[in-house]
Structures are given as C-alpha cells and as structure tokens.
Amino acid sequence: MDISEVARRSGLPASTLRYYEEKGLIQSTGRHGLRRTFAPAVVDQLSLISLGRSAGFSLDEIGQMFTPTGRPQLDRQMLSDKADQLDQSIKKLTRMRDGLRHAAACSAPSHLECPKFRRLMNLAAHNARKGRRKDVG
C-alpha cells in the first residue's frame, strides 16, 4: 500500500508518516516509483500510536511499545504508571474547575476578599515556584 493510501486510511498527513518512519515507529517496505510503500499492518500500528499520543505518551515512549518488527509489546508497568499520572492530572484539573466555578459564583465584593480564592492563588503561586525549581535544578 503506498503512502497516500496509508495517509487516507489513517487520517494522518504523509509528512507525519515520513516523520514516524524517521523516528523508527513505522517502517516502509520499499518504494513504488518515488512513493514509499507499507504493509497493511501499518494502519494498526498508526492506530496504536494515536492511542498512545491521546493517553499522553511521548513518541519515544511509544517507540518502546513496539518490537523491532513493529509488533506491539506493551509494558504493563509503563501503562499503569501513565494511568497514575492521568489520575493526578484529573484530580488537579477537577480542583481547578471547582475553583473557577466558585470564583464565578462567589458573592464576595472582590475576589481578593474571598478566602477560598486567596487559597487558590497561594496554591498556584506555590506550584509555580516549585515548577521553576525543577527547571533550574
């Protein structure tokens, strides 16, 4: 199957397919004229790559999920660790959502007079400082 057919079936532009091949995530089987050709199984590989990207895995992490022949070999611990990271993100986003809802409905004359809003501001400032220390050190 040539690269244009893979692009059509996967919904990914040919440039992404070439990039994924350069990164070693997929392999072409040869060329038909100037066009790369791929085995039909590449469509499943691309679906797994898309799933991994949706879950927040980097392309390097996704690359570790395939054998040299392109078959999936999922590291269950890595999947569990990513699920834990997603749980933490969900908790953080839930707190943020709840804080925004409170700020939108707060009856205090000024948001700066609202104790809950001030706690949210202090927490955000603390997290920003903590994040800068990670970047520096």
N, C-alpha and C positions, 0 to 999 in steps of 0.2 A: 504494500500500500504506500503510495507516495505521500510526501509531506503535506500536500494540500488536502488530501483525503483525511489524514490524521488530524489536521487542523479543523476540518469541517466536523468530524465526529467528536472531537474533544472540546471544541469551542475555544481552543487556545490559538493565538496567532502563531504563524510559522516562526517568528522571531523567538517566541518563548520556547518552542520545541527545540530550536537550534541552541538556545541557552541551556536548556535542561540537558541536551546531549553534551555540550561543552563541560557542564558540571558533573557528568557521569551518571545522571539519574536515568537516562534512557539511552538506547543505542540504536543507531540506524543499521540496517542490514546490507546497505550498499547504495548504489545510485542508479537511477534511470535517467540517462542524459545528465543534466545538471541538478536534478532533484533527488534529495535523499529519499530512501525507501525504508519502511519499518515493517516489522512483523505485526500482525493483528493484535497480539497480546499487549502492544504498547498502549492501547486505549485503556486497558485495565490499570496499567502502571500509572498512566496520567490521572486516572480517577483516584488512585491511592495517594498520589502526590497532592492532588487538590484537597482530599480529605485531610491529609496531614497539615497542609497550609491552613485550612479552616480551623483546625484544632490548635494552631499556634506554633507548630514545629517549624524550625528553620530548614532551609534546603539541605544544609549539612546533616542535620538530624534525620531528615527524610532519607538522605542517601545511605545512612546506616541501616535503614529498614529493608534494603534490597541486597540480595546476594549478587556476586559478580555477573551472574547470568540474567539478572533482572527479576528474579522471583522474590516475592515478599518474604521477609524473615523479621517478624515484628518482635521487638524486645519488650516483653510484658512489663518489666520494671520501669522502662522508659515511658510506656503508656500510662502506668499507674502514677508515676511522678508528674506527668503532664496533667493528669486528671486532678491531682492535688493542687497544682499551680492554678488550674482553672477554678477550683473551689475557692481558693484565696482571692482570685480576681472577682469572682461572683460576689463574695462577701464584701469586698471593698466597693464594688460598684453599687451594691444594694445599700450600703451605708451612705454613699454619695447621693444616690437617688432619694433616699429618705430625707437627707439633709436639705436637698434642693426643694423637695415638696414642703418641708417645714418652713424654709425661708420664703417660699412663695405664699404661704398662708399665715405666716407669723403676724400677730397683732401688735407687736412692739412698735413704738413710734419710729424707731430706727433699728435696722438690723444689728448695728453695733451695740444696742442696748439689750439684745436678746442673748441670754446665757448660752442657749444651745448653739446659736450661730457663732458665738465667740469661741466655743469649744471646737467647732468645726474648723474655724480659721486657725486656731492654735495647732490643731492636729495636722492640717495641711502644711503649715509652716514647719512643723517638726519633721514631717515626711520629706519636705523639700530639702531641709538641711541634711537629713540622713542620706538622701539620694546624692547630694553633692559630695559628701564624704566618700561614698562608694566610687564616684567618678574620679576623685582626686587620688585616693589611696589605693 
